[in-house]
Amino acid sequence: MELSGSMRILGTGRLWPKRGFGMSVLISILITFLVIILVLYLVQRLPIDGRAKQIVQIIVVVIGILSLLKYIAVF
């Protein structure tokens, strides 16, 4: 009996994650982390004022943290 896309009930009634679910989450987290690092690097290369760079970096970090929290099912 299928409960959701990521969990299923076995004969004992306990919930077990589907095979490969954890690996896809880890890959998604790794890709998100690498994209955050790349965007932060590109922001450093922009020819803009230092204060504006700091603001953009903070925005990128906050969006990145929210994305990572989504993958560990906080949101």
N, C-alpha and C positions, 0 to 999 in steps of 0.2 A: 504494500500500500504506500503510495507516494504522498508525502506531506508537502514538500516544496521542491524547488529546483536543487537544493543543496543537501537535503536530509531525507532519509527513508527509514521506515520501520522494518526491523527484522522480526523473525518469529518470536523473539522474547519480548517485543514491545519497546525495546530501547532504541533511541535515535543514534544513528551512525552516519557520519559524513560520507558522501559518495567518494569513490576512488578518484584521485586527481584534483579534488576540490582545493585542498591545501596548497598544492603545487601551483595552481593557476593564481591563487591569491598572492603567493610569494613572488611570482613572476610579475604580476601587476604592481605590487609594491615596489619591486626593483626598478621597473620601467618608470614609474612615477617619480621615484627618487632621482633617477638619472635625468629625467626631463627637468626637474627642479634645479639640479646642479647646472645643466646646460643653459637654462634661462638666466640663472644668476650670473653665470660667466658672460653671457651676451649683454646683460645689463651693465656689467662692469666695463665693457668695451664701448658703450654709448658715449658720445661726446656731449653730455649734459652736466648740469650743475651737480655738485656733490650731495646737496640736500635732496634734490629730485631723485638721484640714484638711491639714496637711503629709503625714500618713501616707496619707490618701485620694488626694492628688495624686500621690504617688509610685506608689501602686498603679495609678492610671489611666495614668500615663506608661509604666510597665513593660508593662501589658497592651497599650497602644497600640503600643509598639515591637515587641512580639512579633507583633501583628497585621500591622504593616507588613513585618516580616521574612518573614512567611508569604507575602505577595504577591510578594516578590522571590525566592522559592523557596530561602530559607535553611533553613527547616524543612520 
